[in-house]
Amino acid sequence: MKKLYILLILTAILMASVISCKQQAENKALIITGQSGHDWKVSSEAVKQILDQTGLFSTKILVSPAQGEDMSGFNPKFSKYNLVVLDYEGDAWPEQTDKAFMDYLTNGGGIVVFNSKSDPGQAISESITSSKRYTFEIRTRNTDHPVTKGLPVRWMQPEDVIVQGLVPSGSEVLVLATAFSDTTHGGSGKPEPVMVAMNEGKGRIFATMIGLPGGEEDQALHSVGSIVTLQRGAEWAATGAVTQEVPSDFPTAAAPVLRPDFKAITTAEAFRMIADYDIQKSTRYYTFIQNQLSRAAGDEQKLLALEKEMVKVLKNEAATAEAKKLMLRELSWMGSANCIQAIKDLADVDGLKDEVAYALERLGQ
């Protein structure tokens, strides 16, 4: 009995250890910052949050000495990390640090270059300029690369700047996306690369020039387009593959989409928030629900689960009439017998009579 008791304890400890290991992020990431032409304190914290939220990364920020200070002791242990993010434009690194960094890359390390227009210690070329801050369209140029596979060919980026004059070089360089820099906003009048991927030895580099902090409410940094492409680019750089699905709130050519707290919408949150829907306010949560319905097409169990949530909105006395109209509109084409009574219960509600009649007619009632 005593041996059995000890065995059970050891088994429990082992199981707990396994669960704990599974909960830890698979990849360690190091963000190097401290000198930059933009607000690196804002950007580095944002990049950390964005990467950590994937569940794929455990991220640390390393701040370099300030510009002009002694860099001789700056010697990050690159080999400890699966990914190094350069949010850095500034003084040259010590020679041994440069060598360690290149060894890390060529031996299989992953690098993300975030809005950096030059290598450490290199002056920014006079030919590299920036447009004024405005909302522009991004075009996905390579739809086969793991980072951009599944993204819309055209999508909007809000209140950002376009870096002009960057010329990606090297036989292994792929321009993944460009943006046309409009002359009316101080632009070059031609497409400029905004996302680039390349291989170097066994390593991989993903460079993004979107999501620059600044402007009204840091919209560029909070853009779903810049968030998701950074997450996907980081995973590819670290592992050579991308397992993350393109989220349903990824922007299109119609309009940009923001995540004020960098977090993706969940189904539970969308239905909780849709109850307060006002036609004059954001359609963010309704768009999410529509995309969930589209993705669930042909999957009866997923559609039934979404229908159940929509019925809850119909029964919610605190839900706005506009919210219920939206649910009636969607249920009219995909609802089952499970929603009929909830719809009928609204037949005498002022402002909903027409929508109820229409939904019931389409459902054959």
Residue frames relative to the residue before (quaternion, step in Angstrom):
aa qw qx qy qz dx dy dz
M 1.0000 0.0000 0.0000 0.0000 0.00 0.00 0.00
K 0.6541 0.5172 -0.3168 0.4520 3.57 0.97 -0.91
K 0.6445 0.5170 -0.3210 0.4629 3.58 1.00 -0.83
L 0.6399 0.5247 -0.3182 0.4625 3.58 1.02 -0.83
Y 0.6369 0.5377 -0.3173 0.4523 3.60 1.00 -0.86
I 0.6604 0.4977 -0.2952 0.4786 3.55 0.97 -0.94
L 0.6368 0.5382 -0.3243 0.4468 3.57 1.00 -0.84
L 0.6490 0.5164 -0.3164 0.4604 3.58 0.98 -0.85
I 0.6381 0.5247 -0.3229 0.4618 3.59 1.01 -0.83
L 0.6684 0.5010 -0.2979 0.4620 3.56 0.90 -0.95
T 0.6312 0.5310 -0.3260 0.4618 3.57 1.03 -0.78
A 0.6537 0.5176 -0.3092 0.4574 3.58 0.96 -0.90
I 0.6467 0.5146 -0.3128 0.4682 3.57 1.00 -0.87
L 0.6526 0.5207 -0.3090 0.4556 3.57 0.97 -0.90
M 0.6570 0.5072 -0.3079 0.4651 3.57 0.94 -0.89
A 0.6413 0.5227 -0.3223 0.4599 3.58 0.97 -0.82
S 0.6437 0.5226 -0.3162 0.4611 3.57 1.03 -0.82
V 0.6426 0.5236 -0.3168 0.4611 3.57 1.00 -0.86
I 0.6592 0.5050 -0.3064 0.4653 3.58 0.90 -0.94
S 0.6470 0.5264 -0.3175 0.4511 3.58 0.95 -0.90
C 0.6594 0.5107 -0.3118 0.4552 3.58 0.95 -0.85
K 0.6526 0.5208 -0.3152 0.4512 3.54 1.01 -0.81
Q 0.6684 0.5161 -0.3007 0.4432 3.56 1.09 -0.70
Q 0.5987 0.5640 -0.3656 0.4356 3.58 1.22 -0.37
A 0.5488 -0.6111 0.4542 0.3451 3.56 -1.08 0.73
E 0.5215 -0.6781 0.4329 0.2843 3.54 -1.04 0.84
N 0.8033 0.2776 -0.1067 0.5160 3.58 1.03 -0.78
K 0.2855 -0.7316 0.5933 0.1767 3.55 -1.01 0.85
A 0.0875 -0.8052 0.5864 0.0124 3.56 -0.88 0.99
L 0.1701 -0.7690 0.6111 0.0789 3.55 -1.08 0.82
I 0.1634 -0.7666 0.6152 0.0848 3.58 -0.79 1.05
I 0.1427 -0.7868 0.5972 0.0620 3.56 -0.66 1.12
T 0.1357 0.7851 -0.5852 0.1511 3.55 -0.69 1.12
G 0.3404 0.7609 -0.5185 0.1909 3.58 -1.25 -0.27
Q 0.7702 0.0815 -0.0713 0.6285 3.57 1.23 -0.43
S 0.2742 0.7582 -0.5504 0.2168 3.57 -0.78 0.99
G 0.5456 -0.6102 0.4659 0.3361 3.53 -1.30 0.34
H 0.7123 0.3548 -0.2545 0.5495 3.59 1.27 -0.16
D 0.6740 -0.4839 0.3560 0.4299 3.58 -1.27 0.06
W 0.1894 -0.8406 0.4991 0.0918 3.57 0.11 1.30
K 0.5723 0.5791 -0.3962 0.4243 3.61 1.13 -0.46
V 0.6681 0.4774 -0.2884 0.4925 3.57 1.02 -0.82
S 0.7111 0.4812 -0.2798 0.4296 3.58 0.75 -1.05
S 0.6752 0.5037 -0.3209 0.4328 3.61 0.86 -0.85
E 0.6462 0.4986 -0.3227 0.4792 3.59 1.01 -0.75
A 0.6408 0.5194 -0.3208 0.4654 3.58 1.05 -0.77
V 0.6517 0.5121 -0.3156 0.4619 3.58 0.91 -0.89
K 0.6257 0.5340 -0.3342 0.4601 3.59 0.99 -0.80
Q 0.6814 0.4856 -0.2923 0.4631 3.57 0.85 -0.97
I 0.6525 0.5283 -0.3114 0.4452 3.57 0.95 -0.89
L 0.6958 0.4592 -0.2816 0.4751 3.60 0.90 -0.87
D 0.6541 0.5269 -0.3204 0.4382 3.57 0.92 -0.87
Q 0.6483 0.5528 -0.3253 0.4102 3.58 1.03 -0.74
T 0.5654 0.5902 -0.4014 0.4133 3.59 1.17 -0.27
G 0.3900 -0.7080 0.4906 0.3254 3.57 1.15 -0.58
L 0.6026 0.5774 -0.3423 0.4316 3.57 1.32 -0.07
F 0.7841 0.3060 -0.1286 0.5244 3.56 1.20 -0.53
S 0.1559 -0.6936 0.6907 0.1321 3.47 -1.33 0.58
T 0.1058 -0.8795 0.4630 -0.0322 3.54 -0.23 1.34
K 0.1160 -0.7744 0.6209 0.0357 3.54 -1.08 0.88
I 0.2773 -0.7447 0.5839 0.1658 3.58 -1.09 0.76
L 0.0977 -0.7730 0.6257 0.0381 3.55 -0.94 0.98
V 0.1836 -0.7942 0.5746 0.0738 3.59 -0.62 1.17
S 0.3799 -0.7362 0.5204 0.2072 3.54 -0.77 1.09
P 0.6360 -0.4495 0.4191 0.4668 3.59 -1.26 0.04
A 0.5864 -0.5846 0.4260 0.3646 3.58 -1.15 0.58
Q 0.6809 -0.4952 0.3489 0.4117 3.53 -1.25 0.47
G 0.8027 0.2617 -0.2199 0.4887 3.55 -0.89 1.00
E 0.6034 0.5591 -0.3632 0.4374 3.59 1.23 -0.22
D 0.6849 -0.4946 0.3533 0.4019 3.56 -1.30 0.31
M 0.1670 -0.8090 0.5604 0.0593 3.59 -0.69 1.12
S 0.4035 0.7678 -0.4471 0.2188 3.60 1.24 -0.11
G 0.7215 0.4283 -0.2488 0.4838 3.58 1.10 -0.60
F 0.5081 0.6468 -0.4243 0.3788 3.59 1.27 0.08
N 0.2520 0.7805 -0.5143 0.2505 3.54 -0.12 1.32
P 0.1058 -0.8345 0.5389 0.0449 3.59 0.41 1.22
K 0.4075 -0.6886 0.5437 0.2533 3.55 -1.14 0.66
F 0.1915 -0.8440 0.4917 0.0962 3.56 0.38 1.28
S 0.6389 0.5801 -0.3298 0.3827 3.58 0.97 -0.85
K 0.5902 0.5818 -0.3660 0.4233 3.62 1.22 -0.32
Y 0.7442 0.4239 -0.1929 0.4788 3.58 1.24 -0.41
N 0.4389 -0.6692 0.5393 0.2620 3.52 -1.26 0.61
L 0.7955 0.1303 -0.0403 0.5904 3.55 1.22 -0.55
V 0.0980 -0.7539 0.6467 0.0625 3.54 -1.12 0.81
V 0.1564 -0.7804 0.6012 0.0713 3.58 -0.78 1.04
L 0.2049 -0.7776 0.5860 0.0996 3.56 -0.78 1.06
D 0.0471 0.7375 -0.6680 0.0873 3.53 -0.43 1.30
Y 0.4826 0.6837 -0.3468 0.4236 3.53 0.91 1.05
E 0.1105 0.7116 -0.6905 0.0679 3.53 -1.09 0.92
G 0.4459 0.7161 -0.4408 0.3065 3.58 -0.37 1.06
D 0.8425 -0.1932 0.1435 0.4819 3.51 -1.26 -0.57
A 0.6003 -0.5806 0.4239 0.3505 3.51 -1.23 0.62
W 0.4263 -0.6683 0.5462 0.2707 3.53 -1.18 0.63
P 0.6218 -0.5133 0.4133 0.4232 3.59 -1.21 0.35
E 0.6521 -0.5525 0.3544 0.3794 3.56 -1.12 0.67
Q 0.6727 0.4962 -0.3104 0.4526 3.59 0.92 -0.85
T 0.6212 0.5319 -0.3376 0.4661 3.59 1.15 -0.61
D 0.6222 0.5339 -0.3271 0.4699 3.56 1.02 -0.83
K 0.6736 0.4970 -0.2967 0.4595 3.56 0.89 -0.94
A 0.6507 0.5123 -0.3145 0.4639 3.59 0.94 -0.87
F 0.6366 0.5335 -0.3203 0.4556 3.56 1.05 -0.79
M 0.6839 0.4683 -0.2870 0.4802 3.60 0.90 -0.89
D 0.6132 0.5295 -0.3473 0.4722 3.59 1.07 -0.69
Y 0.6209 0.5477 -0.3259 0.4564 3.56 1.02 -0.87
L 0.6894 0.4866 -0.2826 0.4562 3.57 0.87 -0.97
T 0.7306 0.4484 -0.2648 0.4417 3.58 0.65 -1.06
N 0.6750 0.4767 -0.2926 0.4811 3.59 1.20 -0.43
G 0.7439 -0.4410 0.2154 0.4535 3.59 1.24 0.28
G 0.4420 0.7044 -0.4566 0.3162 3.59 1.21 0.16
G 0.3503 -0.7234 0.5556 0.2128 3.55 -1.24 0.45
I 0.0868 -0.8011 0.5921 0.0121 3.55 -0.99 0.88
V 0.1027 -0.7387 0.6614 0.0792 3.53 -1.14 0.78
V 0.1796 -0.7542 0.6244 0.0949 3.55 -0.88 0.99
F 0.1014 -0.8276 0.5521 0.0073 3.56 -0.48 1.23
N 0.8448 -0.2032 0.0971 0.4853 3.55 -0.48 1.28
S 0.4514 0.6408 -0.4860 0.3867 3.56 0.96 0.90
K 0.2597 -0.8099 0.5150 0.1064 3.56 -0.69 1.13
S 0.7876 0.1773 -0.1226 0.5773 3.59 1.23 0.01
D 0.5487 -0.5793 0.4804 0.3641 3.56 -1.28 0.35
P 0.6618 -0.4963 0.3617 0.4300 3.63 -1.17 0.42
G 0.8246 0.2305 -0.1864 0.4818 3.54 -0.90 0.97
Q 0.6386 0.5112 -0.3276 0.4728 3.58 1.27 -0.15
A 0.4390 -0.6792 0.5202 0.2746 3.57 -0.94 0.88
I 0.4974 -0.6380 0.4922 0.3213 3.55 -1.08 0.72
S 0.4986 -0.6801 0.4551 0.2860 3.56 -0.79 1.05
E 0.5356 -0.6346 0.4559 0.3202 3.57 -1.09 0.77
S 0.6191 0.5560 -0.3417 0.4368 3.58 1.22 -0.40
I 0.6363 0.5028 -0.3295 0.4835 3.58 1.28 -0.24
T 0.0411 0.7955 -0.5977 0.0908 3.55 -0.63 1.20
S 0.3227 -0.7284 0.5637 0.2179 3.57 -1.30 0.00
S 0.4753 -0.6421 0.5208 0.3011 3.54 -1.16 0.65
K 0.6012 -0.4786 0.4521 0.4529 3.53 -1.30 -0.10
R 0.5688 -0.5940 0.4390 0.3619 3.56 -1.22 0.34
Y 0.2481 0.7519 -0.5807 0.1893 3.58 -0.79 1.04
T 0.5513 -0.5892 0.4673 0.3612 3.59 -1.30 0.13
F 0.0381 0.8236 -0.5603 0.0791 3.58 -0.68 1.06
E 0.5132 -0.6362 0.4908 0.3016 3.51 -1.36 0.31
I 0.2043 -0.7459 0.6231 0.1166 3.54 -1.08 0.84
R 0.1836 -0.7791 0.5922 0.0925 3.55 -1.01 0.84
T 0.3520 -0.7189 0.5655 0.1985 3.53 -0.82 1.05
R 0.2037 -0.8268 0.5185 0.0775 3.57 -0.49 1.21
N 0.7661 0.2181 -0.1326 0.5899 3.57 1.14 -0.55
T 0.1259 -0.8424 0.5230 0.0327 3.57 -0.24 1.27
D 0.6196 0.5566 -0.3391 0.4373 3.58 1.30 0.00
H 0.5593 0.6122 -0.4002 0.3901 3.59 1.19 -0.37
P 0.6055 -0.5928 0.3774 0.3736 3.64 -0.98 0.73
V 0.6419 0.5378 -0.3413 0.4270 3.63 0.99 -0.72
T 0.8062 0.3052 -0.1302 0.4899 3.58 0.87 -0.95
K 0.4389 0.7036 -0.4635 0.3121 3.59 1.22 -0.09
G 0.7994 0.2581 -0.2144 0.4983 3.56 -0.78 1.07
L 0.5491 0.6001 -0.4078 0.4148 3.60 1.25 -0.16
P 0.5784 -0.5519 0.4479 0.4003 3.59 -1.17 0.44
V 0.5459 -0.6085 0.4573 0.3501 3.57 -1.13 0.58
R 0.7851 0.1372 -0.0709 0.5997 3.58 1.11 -0.67
W 0.1599 0.7807 -0.5924 0.1178 3.58 -0.91 0.90
M 0.4759 -0.7166 0.4601 0.2197 3.53 -1.19 0.67
Q 0.1597 -0.7560 0.6313 0.0670 3.52 -1.15 0.86
P 0.2920 -0.8199 0.4685 0.1515 3.62 -0.56 1.11
E 0.8946 -0.0009 0.0305 0.4459 3.54 -1.26 0.66
D 0.4235 0.6821 -0.4699 0.3669 3.53 0.81 1.09
V 0.3922 -0.6744 0.5518 0.2948 3.58 -1.29 0.00
I 0.3131 -0.7195 0.5870 0.1994 3.55 -1.23 0.55
V 0.3104 -0.7370 0.5735 0.1780 3.55 -0.75 1.09
Q 0.1550 -0.8200 0.5506 0.0226 3.54 -0.78 1.09
G 0.7610 0.3845 -0.2827 0.4395 3.53 -1.05 0.80
L 0.4753 0.6432 -0.4625 0.3828 3.61 1.22 0.06
V 0.0830 -0.7959 0.5994 0.0198 3.58 -0.84 0.98
P 0.2474 -0.7822 0.5519 0.1495 3.62 -0.13 1.23
S 0.0623 -0.8140 0.5774 0.0048 3.57 -0.86 0.94
G 0.5725 0.5795 -0.4458 0.3710 3.54 -1.23 0.49
S 0.5484 -0.6542 0.4192 0.3093 3.55 -1.06 0.78
E 0.7166 0.4447 -0.2449 0.4784 3.58 1.18 -0.54
V 0.4933 0.6793 -0.4173 0.3478 3.60 1.28 0.19
L 0.0669 -0.7761 0.6264 0.0280 3.56 -1.00 0.90
V 0.2834 -0.7161 0.6109 0.1836 3.57 -0.89 0.96
L 0.2388 -0.8155 0.5166 0.1050 3.58 -0.45 1.22
A 0.8105 -0.0214 0.0579 0.5825 3.58 1.04 -0.75
T 0.1260 -0.7784 0.6114 0.0668 3.54 -1.19 0.63
A 0.1748 -0.7389 0.6343 0.1455 3.52 -1.38 0.20
F 0.3965 -0.6999 0.5349 0.2586 3.58 -0.94 0.85
S 0.2671 -0.7857 0.5446 0.1214 3.55 -0.67 1.17
D 0.2766 -0.8155 0.4948 0.1164 3.53 -0.12 1.39
T 0.4811 -0.6898 0.4659 0.2751 3.56 -0.89 0.96
T 0.5943 0.5758 -0.3718 0.4207 3.60 1.14 -0.45
H 0.7230 0.3476 -0.2275 0.5521 3.57 1.29 -0.22
G 0.6556 -0.5276 0.3083 0.4436 3.56 1.11 0.68
G 0.4410 0.7341 -0.4189 0.3018 3.55 1.22 0.45
S 0.6491 -0.5546 0.3901 0.3448 3.50 -1.41 0.16
G 0.4385 -0.7047 0.4532 0.3252 3.57 1.21 -0.36
K 0.7248 0.3397 -0.2433 0.5478 3.59 1.19 0.51
P 0.6156 -0.5362 0.4005 0.4161 3.61 -1.20 0.28
E 0.1249 -0.7813 0.6093 0.0519 3.54 -1.04 0.85
P 0.4930 -0.6585 0.4662 0.3257 3.64 -0.95 0.75
V 0.1069 -0.8019 0.5859 0.0477 3.58 -0.95 0.90
M 0.7737 0.1190 -0.1153 0.6115 3.59 1.27 -0.22
V 0.0099 -0.8029 0.5929 -0.0607 3.55 -0.83 1.05
A 0.0938 -0.7694 0.6283 0.0673 3.56 -1.16 0.67
M 0.0739 0.8009 -0.5923 0.0473 3.56 -1.06 0.69
N 0.3369 -0.7019 0.5897 0.2147 3.52 -1.33 0.43
E 0.0224 -0.7708 0.6367 -0.0049 3.54 -1.11 0.75
G 0.7886 -0.0691 -0.0031 0.6111 3.56 -0.26 1.26
K 0.7686 -0.2631 0.2312 0.5353 3.57 -0.72 -1.06
G 0.6248 0.5824 -0.3228 0.4078 3.59 1.27 -0.18
R 0.2985 -0.7413 0.5818 0.1512 3.51 -1.38 0.27
I 0.1304 -0.7756 0.6150 0.0562 3.55 -1.12 0.81
F 0.0596 -0.7517 0.6557 0.0381 3.54 -1.03 0.89
A 0.0727 -0.8020 0.5927 0.0109 3.57 -0.75 1.06
T 0.0346 -0.7930 0.6083 -0.0033 3.55 -0.90 0.96
M 0.1820 -0.7942 0.5750 0.0744 3.54 -0.96 0.93
I 0.5873 0.5324 -0.3922 0.4666 3.59 1.16 0.52
G 0.6829 0.4691 -0.3550 0.4331 3.56 -1.27 0.39
L 0.2967 0.7778 -0.5058 0.2261 3.58 1.16 0.55
P 0.4349 -0.7034 0.4856 0.2834 3.64 -0.70 0.99
G 0.5544 0.5824 -0.4627 0.3733 3.54 -1.18 0.65
G 0.6801 0.4715 -0.3521 0.4371 3.54 -1.27 0.14
E 0.7483 -0.4035 0.2814 0.4450 3.55 -1.32 0.00
E 0.8637 -0.0864 0.0060 0.4966 3.56 -0.70 1.21
D 0.4979 -0.6725 0.4244 0.3461 3.61 1.14 0.53
Q 0.0927 0.8519 -0.5118 0.0617 3.58 0.99 0.82
A 0.6289 0.5508 -0.3490 0.4234 3.59 0.95 -0.81
L 0.6753 0.4987 -0.2785 0.4666 3.56 1.01 -0.87
H 0.7262 0.4196 -0.2237 0.4965 3.57 1.12 -0.70
S 0.4150 0.7156 -0.4627 0.3186 3.58 1.26 0.10
V 0.5024 -0.6483 0.4778 0.3147 3.57 -0.95 0.86
G 0.6105 0.5681 -0.3515 0.4255 3.58 1.06 -0.70
S 0.7125 0.4306 -0.2662 0.4858 3.59 0.84 -0.93
I 0.6204 0.5472 -0.3403 0.4470 3.61 1.05 -0.71
V 0.7271 0.4544 -0.2520 0.4488 3.57 0.71 -1.12
T 0.6718 0.4794 -0.3193 0.4657 3.61 0.91 -0.79
L 0.6025 0.5288 -0.3589 0.4782 3.61 1.11 -0.56
Q 0.6625 0.5055 -0.3089 0.4585 3.59 0.91 -0.87
R 0.6889 0.4703 -0.2772 0.4768 3.57 0.91 -0.92
G 0.6495 0.5185 -0.3169 0.4570 3.57 1.00 -0.80
A 0.6393 0.5241 -0.3177 0.4644 3.55 1.06 -0.77
E 0.6562 0.5032 -0.3213 0.4615 3.59 0.93 -0.83
W 0.6528 0.5071 -0.3193 0.4634 3.57 0.96 -0.84
A 0.6561 0.5152 -0.3183 0.4503 3.59 0.90 -0.90
A 0.7092 0.4714 -0.2599 0.4553 3.58 0.97 -0.86
T 0.8370 0.2312 -0.0652 0.4916 3.58 0.95 -0.88
G 0.4679 -0.6751 0.4511 0.3491 3.58 1.16 -0.48
A 0.7485 0.2721 -0.1799 0.5773 3.58 1.28 0.02
V 0.2488 -0.7366 0.6032 0.1780 3.57 -1.32 0.22
T 0.1528 -0.8089 0.5652 0.0529 3.57 -0.64 1.15
Q 0.5606 0.6261 -0.3825 0.3840 3.59 1.24 -0.32
E 0.3890 -0.7035 0.5441 0.2404 3.56 -0.96 0.87
V 0.5238 -0.5784 0.5027 0.3720 3.55 -1.22 0.45
P 0.3816 -0.7630 0.4675 0.2315 3.62 -0.54 1.09
S 0.6210 -0.5874 0.3834 0.3498 3.53 -1.19 0.56
D 0.6953 0.4561 -0.2908 0.4732 3.61 1.15 -0.40
F 0.3421 0.7282 -0.5276 0.2725 3.61 1.17 0.34
P 0.5082 -0.6938 0.4139 0.2983 3.61 -0.84 0.93
T 0.2619 -0.7197 0.6181 0.1772 3.52 -1.35 0.32
A 0.7134 -0.4100 0.3246 0.4664 3.55 -1.27 -0.31
A 0.5470 0.6382 -0.3939 0.3720 3.58 1.24 -0.28
A 0.7839 -0.2009 0.1876 0.5567 3.57 0.86 -0.93
P 0.5135 -0.6083 0.4910 0.3539 3.58 -1.20 0.40
V 0.2281 -0.7438 0.6101 0.1499 3.56 -1.29 0.33
L 0.2083 -0.7955 0.5615 0.0924 3.56 -0.98 0.89
R 0.1578 -0.7107 0.6707 0.1422 3.51 -1.34 0.47
P 0.3245 -0.7976 0.4704 0.1932 3.60 -0.06 1.24
D 0.7763 0.2755 -0.1582 0.5445 3.60 1.08 -0.68
F 0.5590 -0.6373 0.3415 0.4059 3.57 1.36 0.37
K 0.6106 0.5926 -0.3485 0.3930 3.61 1.21 -0.29
A 0.4798 -0.6424 0.5175 0.2989 3.54 -1.17 0.67
I 0.5254 -0.6169 0.4831 0.3317 3.56 -1.16 0.61
T 0.2375 -0.7325 0.6155 0.1677 3.57 -1.12 0.69
T 0.6474 -0.5226 0.3769 0.4071 3.57 -1.22 0.43
A 0.6459 0.5234 -0.3238 0.4516 3.59 0.93 -0.87
E 0.6607 0.5041 -0.3064 0.4642 3.58 0.94 -0.88
A 0.6416 0.5455 -0.3279 0.4281 3.59 0.94 -0.91
F 0.7088 0.4378 -0.2727 0.4812 3.59 0.87 -0.89
R 0.6056 0.5376 -0.3615 0.4622 3.59 1.11 -0.54
M 0.7280 0.4435 -0.2345 0.4674 3.56 0.92 -0.92
I 0.5996 0.5885 -0.3697 0.3969 3.60 1.08 -0.63
A 0.5485 0.6327 -0.3926 0.3805 3.59 1.16 -0.49
D 0.7134 0.4136 -0.2431 0.5107 3.60 1.17 -0.55
Y 0.2792 0.8174 -0.4787 0.1573 3.58 1.27 0.21
D 0.0321 -0.7525 0.6576 -0.0154 3.50 -1.07 0.95
I 0.5027 -0.6969 0.4230 0.2875 3.57 -0.68 1.09
Q 0.6526 0.5207 -0.3070 0.4569 3.58 1.21 -0.50
K 0.6842 0.4799 -0.2770 0.4741 3.57 1.25 -0.29
S 0.7805 -0.3574 0.2405 0.4530 3.57 -1.31 -0.12
T 0.3291 -0.7323 0.5652 0.1898 3.56 -1.13 0.75
R 0.2497 0.8319 -0.4725 0.1493 3.57 1.31 0.23
Y 0.7414 0.4247 -0.2454 0.4579 3.58 0.75 -1.01
Y 0.6237 0.5197 -0.3425 0.4728 3.58 1.07 -0.65
T 0.6324 0.5259 -0.3294 0.4637 3.58 0.99 -0.81
F 0.6258 0.5330 -0.3329 0.4621 3.57 1.03 -0.80
I 0.6692 0.4982 -0.3028 0.4608 3.60 0.88 -0.94
Q 0.6337 0.5243 -0.3309 0.4626 3.59 0.97 -0.80
N 0.6666 0.4982 -0.3016 0.4653 3.57 0.96 -0.83
Q 0.6203 0.5296 -0.3404 0.4679 3.57 1.08 -0.71
L 0.6445 0.5147 -0.3141 0.4702 3.57 1.01 -0.81
S 0.6465 0.5199 -0.3185 0.4586 3.56 0.97 -0.84
R 0.6816 0.4887 -0.2859 0.4635 3.57 0.95 -0.88
A 0.6869 0.4884 -0.2778 0.4609 3.57 1.15 -0.62
A 0.3843 0.7458 -0.4752 0.2653 3.60 1.25 -0.14
G 0.8039 0.2446 -0.2120 0.4990 3.55 -0.82 1.07
D 0.6735 0.4252 -0.2898 0.5307 3.57 1.28 -0.18
E 0.3298 -0.8024 0.4643 0.1784 3.56 -0.07 1.33
Q 0.6734 0.5104 -0.3122 0.4342 3.59 0.87 -0.88
K 0.6609 0.4932 -0.3106 0.4727 3.60 0.97 -0.81
L 0.6516 0.5093 -0.3174 0.4641 3.58 0.98 -0.80
L 0.6415 0.5178 -0.3258 0.4629 3.58 1.01 -0.77
A 0.6383 0.5211 -0.3260 0.4634 3.59 1.04 -0.76
L 0.6636 0.4822 -0.2993 0.4873 3.59 1.01 -0.79
E 0.6167 0.5430 -0.3397 0.4577 3.57 1.05 -0.75
K 0.6224 0.5531 -0.3304 0.4443 3.58 0.98 -0.83
E 0.6676 0.4901 -0.2952 0.4764 3.58 1.00 -0.83
M 0.6446 0.5175 -0.3220 0.4616 3.58 1.03 -0.75
V 0.6202 0.5343 -0.3344 0.4669 3.58 1.06 -0.72
K 0.6122 0.5498 -0.3441 0.4522 3.59 1.07 -0.74
V 0.6313 0.5181 -0.3299 0.4734 3.58 1.05 -0.75
L 0.6433 0.5207 -0.3246 0.4578 3.61 0.97 -0.82
K 0.7200 0.4407 -0.2453 0.4767 3.57 1.00 -0.77
N 0.5567 0.6220 -0.3785 0.3999 3.57 1.27 -0.29
E 0.3504 -0.7732 0.4918 0.1939 3.58 -0.39 1.23
A 0.6755 0.4963 -0.2953 0.4584 3.58 1.15 -0.53
A 0.5205 0.6465 -0.4154 0.3723 3.60 1.23 -0.26
T 0.5078 -0.6601 0.4618 0.3050 3.57 -1.02 0.79
A 0.6259 -0.5318 0.4147 0.3917 3.54 -1.27 0.43
E 0.6308 0.5391 -0.3364 0.4454 3.58 1.04 -0.77
A 0.6306 0.5276 -0.3344 0.4606 3.59 1.02 -0.75
K 0.6776 0.4905 -0.2913 0.4642 3.57 0.93 -0.89
K 0.5992 0.5509 -0.3601 0.4558 3.59 1.09 -0.64
L 0.6486 0.5174 -0.3177 0.4590 3.57 0.97 -0.84
M 0.6675 0.4949 -0.3041 0.4659 3.57 0.95 -0.87
L 0.6313 0.5271 -0.3282 0.4647 3.58 1.03 -0.76
R 0.6275 0.5487 -0.3276 0.4448 3.55 1.04 -0.83
E 0.7067 0.4488 -0.2675 0.4770 3.58 0.90 -0.89
L 0.6578 0.5128 -0.3156 0.4524 3.58 0.96 -0.82
S 0.5751 0.6228 -0.3780 0.3722 3.58 1.10 -0.59
W 0.7674 0.3365 -0.2061 0.5054 3.60 1.09 -0.54
M 0.8067 0.2710 -0.1480 0.5039 3.61 1.12 -0.42
G 0.4667 0.7135 -0.4252 0.3039 3.57 1.28 -0.08
S 0.2949 -0.7285 0.5903 0.1837 3.54 -1.27 0.51
A 0.7522 -0.3462 0.2762 0.4879 3.57 -1.28 -0.25
N 0.5745 0.6354 -0.3653 0.3643 3.59 1.17 -0.53
C 0.7352 0.4264 -0.2378 0.4702 3.60 1.13 -0.52
I 0.4650 0.7335 -0.4258 0.2539 3.59 1.22 -0.38
Q 0.6941 0.4781 -0.3020 0.4455 3.60 0.76 -0.97
A 0.6376 0.5266 -0.3311 0.4544 3.60 0.97 -0.79
I 0.6426 0.5019 -0.3209 0.4819 3.59 1.06 -0.69
K 0.6594 0.5178 -0.3089 0.4491 3.58 0.90 -0.91
D 0.6219 0.5684 -0.3377 0.4197 3.58 1.06 -0.71
L 0.6945 0.4526 -0.2692 0.4903 3.59 1.23 -0.35
A 0.3752 0.7826 -0.4435 0.2239 3.58 1.32 0.00
D 0.7580 0.3703 -0.2041 0.4966 3.61 1.05 -0.65
V 0.4813 0.6692 -0.4386 0.3581 3.58 1.26 0.17
D 0.4545 -0.6897 0.4926 0.2740 3.57 -0.71 1.09
G 0.7830 0.3091 -0.2493 0.4788 3.53 -0.97 0.89
L 0.7494 0.3488 -0.2098 0.5223 3.58 1.26 -0.27
K 0.4323 0.7462 -0.4404 0.2496 3.60 1.26 -0.26
D 0.6790 0.4924 -0.3054 0.4508 3.59 0.84 -0.93
E 0.6707 0.5008 -0.3000 0.4575 3.58 0.94 -0.91
V 0.6320 0.5237 -0.3290 0.4669 3.59 1.06 -0.77
A 0.6591 0.5082 -0.3124 0.4578 3.59 0.88 -0.93
Y 0.6597 0.5129 -0.3128 0.4514 3.57 0.95 -0.88
A 0.6649 0.5076 -0.3055 0.4549 3.58 0.93 -0.93
L 0.6733 0.4937 -0.3029 0.4595 3.58 0.89 -0.90
E 0.6315 0.5276 -0.3384 0.4565 3.59 1.02 -0.74
R 0.6794 0.4801 -0.2967 0.4688 3.59 0.90 -0.88
L 0.6956 0.4544 -0.2700 0.4865 3.58 1.14 -0.58
G 0.5460 -0.6692 0.3638 0.3488 3.55 1.33 0.21
Q 0.5030 0.6531 -0.4213 0.3780 3.57 1.18 0.55
